[in-house]
Amino acid sequence: MAKKDDRPIDVGLAALTGSDEAAAIEFWKKRFELIAAIPSDVARVGAMTPQLRELTRMVNEVERERLTRARLIAFAQLSSDVQQKITASRKAAWDVDRSVLEKDQALVDKILPTVEASVRSAYPR
């Protein structure tokens, strides 16, 4: 029987476990800006998908929710061109790994009503 590989898919995201909210928000802002700077649409999707997989693999639901909340807040703080590229990449990621995106969207739908109106209004529907 093969041993299950439980190493993180996204080491940077996994290292955020237990960090404060400001650090998590800054991580997501930087990560989104890096992804948006990738010149290829396909490569942007490929860069985004592992971090969503890592989030959905987290056993600690409180930590997963905290990091997802930080992601939503960070997204709202991005420039509109970065937001558009991230939104397009996330939308395309549904075709790459639908089960991960469905699980992530369920958590986003749970968190979104609890964040400030400015964050809610920035998040695409």
N, C-alpha and C positions, 0 to 999 in steps of 0.2 A: 504494500500500500504506500503510495507516494505521500510524502509529508506536505502539508498545506504550507504554501509560502505566505507568511503573514507580514512580510516587509511592506512598508508604505509604498504606495504607487507614486505619491507626491511627497517627497521628503520635506520640502519647504513647508507645506501645509501641515504635515504631521508634527513638525517641530513647534507649531503654534499652540499645541495642546497646553493649557494652563497659562498661556500668556494673558496679558491684560487686553482690554477692549481696544485701546489706542494702537497697540502693536498689531493686533489682528486687522484693524481697519487699514493701517498703513501697508501691511503685507498685501491685502487685496487690491488696494489702489495701485501699488507698484506692479503686481502681477497682471492686473488688467491693462495697464499702460504697456507693459512688455508684450502681452498678447496682441494688443491692437497695433503695435508697431511691426508685427510680422506681415510681410508684403503679400502673402498668399492666403486666400480665404480658406483653402483646405488645411493649410498648416495651422491657421488660427484655431480651427475646430480641433485639430489634433493636439494643440497645446492646452485647450480648455477641458477636454474630456477627462484626462487623468485626475485633475483636481476635483471634478464632480464625483468621479468614482471613489476617490479617497474620502470625500465627505460622507458618501453613502455607506462606506465600509465601517465608519466609526461606530464602535459598540456603545460608547458613552453618548446617549441621546442629548444630554444637557450640553455637552461640549459641541456636538454637531450643530445643535440649534444656535449656540453662541457664535460659532464661526460662520454660520450661514447668515445670522443677523448682521455680523460685521461686514460680510460680503455685500449685503443689500445697502448698508450705510455707505460703504466705500463706493459702490456703483453710483449712488446719487451725487457723490462729490466729484465725479469725473467730468471732463469736457464732453460736449454733445457728440463730437466726432468719435471719441473713444467709446462712449456709450453705444453709439450706432454699430460700431464694429463688434463689440462684445455681444450685443443683442443678436446680430446676424449670426455670429459664431455659435451662440447658445441655441438658437433656433435650428441651425444646421446640425448640431450635435444630436438632436432628436433622432435623426436618421442613422447615427453611429451607434448609439446605445440607449434605446428608448426606455428600458427599465430603470436605468440610472437617472435619466432626466425626469421620469415620472415620479420617482421617489424624491428627488430633489425638489420638484415643483410642488409636491404635497407639503413639504416643509416650508417652502417659500410662501405658499398660500396660508399656512398657519401663522407665520411670523409677520407677514406684511401688514395685517390690521393692527399690530402692536407697535409699529414704528411711527415716527413723526410723519406728518402729512407730506413734508418735502421729500422724504425718502419714498413714500408710496407713489407720489406723482412722478417721480423719475423712473420708476420701474415699469417696463413695458408690459402691456396686457395683450 
